[in-house]
Amino acid sequence: MPYLELKVFEDRFVDPEFPDRMIAALTEAVSSVLGPEAGADTTVIVEGVQRARWGHGGRPMTRPGDMKGVDESAATYE
């Protein structure tokens, strides 16, 4: 039974369809590699993490541009 746990910035959840799309996409990826039986038995957990609780390079990800080279266009900031 494949088990996937995805952690993303919680501000991605402003789009109420985000979790459903991620679950479907990750399950499809498992199916494409391991077969449809594995996809049917896949568990996906999508969890939001506050930027202040997510660190990279020794600092929290609280400002735009903190993750250089990553497209943060869908993100929002307070």
C-alpha positions in Angstrom: 0.0 0.0 0.0 1.7 3.2 -1.1 1.6 6.0 1.5 2.5 9.6 0.4 2.7 12.6 2.8 3.0 16.0 1.2 3.8 19.2 3.2 3.2 22.5 1.5 2.8 26.1 2.7 -0.6 26.4 4.2 -1.4 29.5 2.0 -1.8 27.1 -0.9 -5.1 26.0 0.7 -6.8 29.4 -0.3 -7.8 27.4 -3.4 -10.4 25.0 -1.9 -9.8 22.6 -4.8 -6.0 22.4 -4.2 -6.1 19.3 -1.9 -8.4 17.3 -4.3 -6.1 18.1 -7.3 -3.0 17.1 -5.4 -4.4 13.9 -4.2 -5.6 13.0 -7.7 -2.3 13.9 -9.3 -0.2 12.0 -6.8 -2.4 9.0 -7.0 -2.2 9.1 -10.8 1.6 9.3 -10.6 1.7 6.1 -8.4 -0.7 4.4 -10.8 1.5 5.3 -13.8 4.6 3.7 -12.2 3.2 0.9 -10.1 0.0 0.1 -11.9 -3.7 0.8 -11.3 -4.0 -1.7 -8.4 -1.4 0.3 -6.5 -3.2 3.5 -7.3 -6.4 2.2 -6.0 -4.7 1.3 -2.7 -2.7 4.6 -2.3 -3.1 6.8 0.7 -2.3 10.6 0.3 -2.1 13.1 3.1 -1.8 16.8 2.2 -0.7 19.0 5.1 -0.3 22.8 5.3 2.6 24.3 7.3 2.9 27.9 8.3 5.7 29.7 6.6 7.2 30.7 9.9 7.4 27.0 10.8 9.2 26.0 7.6 12.9 26.6 7.5 15.3 26.6 4.6 19.0 27.5 4.8 18.7 28.4 8.5 15.8 30.8 8.3 12.0 30.7 8.2 10.2 31.1 4.9 8.2 34.1 5.9 9.1 36.5 3.0 8.5 36.5 -0.7 11.7 35.2 -2.5 12.9 33.2 0.5 13.0 30.1 -1.7 15.2 31.3 -4.6 14.4 29.6 -7.9 11.0 28.4 -6.8 7.8 29.7 -8.5 5.8 31.1 -5.6 3.3 32.9 -7.9 0.3 31.1 -6.3 1.4 32.0 -2.8 0.0 34.8 -0.7 1.8 36.7 2.0 0.5 38.6 5.1 
